[in-house]
Amino acid sequence: MAHDTLLDLCKSALMTALLICSPALIIGMSVGLAASFVQTVTSMQEQSLSIVPKMLAVAAALVAMLPWILGTLREYTVALFSNLAAFGMSG
């Protein structure tokens, strides 16, 4: 397998993973920041007040975006299998 082909394959896989994960990570970060702000304002330093809302928000975001995530993974898989001959080992 040529180095350029391998690099393109790795780049495509990493970009797809980043594209799929970034919305959930951004939502989790935003909810965590808001929870930390509320904890700072109210002087309540309970760890579960920060973790539970983040977990619920990320889970809700993943459920809401599941059709888009599956569509993106399907497009990547179709592109990968359609170019499978280019990734083959040359003797």
Contacts in CASP RR format, 6 or more apart in sequence:
PFRMAT RR
TARGET T0000
AUTHOR 0000-0000-0000
METHOD contacts of the structure
MODEL  1
MAHDTLLDLCKSALMTALLICSPALIIGMSVGLAASFVQTVTSMQEQSLS
IVPKMLAVAAALVAMLPWILGTLREYTVALFSNLAAFGMSG
1 87 0 8 1.000
1 88 0 8 1.000
1 89 0 8 1.000
1 90 0 8 1.000
2 90 0 8 1.000
5 86 0 8 1.000
5 87 0 8 1.000
9 80 0 8 1.000
9 87 0 8 1.000
12 76 0 8 1.000
12 79 0 8 1.000
12 80 0 8 1.000
13 76 0 8 1.000
16 72 0 8 1.000
16 73 0 8 1.000
16 76 0 8 1.000
19 72 0 8 1.000
20 69 0 8 1.000
20 72 0 8 1.000
20 73 0 8 1.000
23 61 0 8 1.000
23 65 0 8 1.000
24 58 0 8 1.000
24 61 0 8 1.000
24 62 0 8 1.000
24 65 0 8 1.000
27 57 0 8 1.000
27 58 0 8 1.000
27 61 0 8 1.000
28 54 0 8 1.000
28 57 0 8 1.000
28 58 0 8 1.000
28 61 0 8 1.000
31 53 0 8 1.000
31 54 0 8 1.000
31 57 0 8 1.000
31 58 0 8 1.000
32 50 0 8 1.000
32 53 0 8 1.000
32 54 0 8 1.000
35 49 0 8 1.000
35 50 0 8 1.000
35 53 0 8 1.000
35 54 0 8 1.000
36 50 0 8 1.000
38 44 0 8 1.000
38 49 0 8 1.000
39 45 0 8 1.000
39 46 0 8 1.000
39 49 0 8 1.000
39 50 0 8 1.000
62 69 0 8 1.000
END
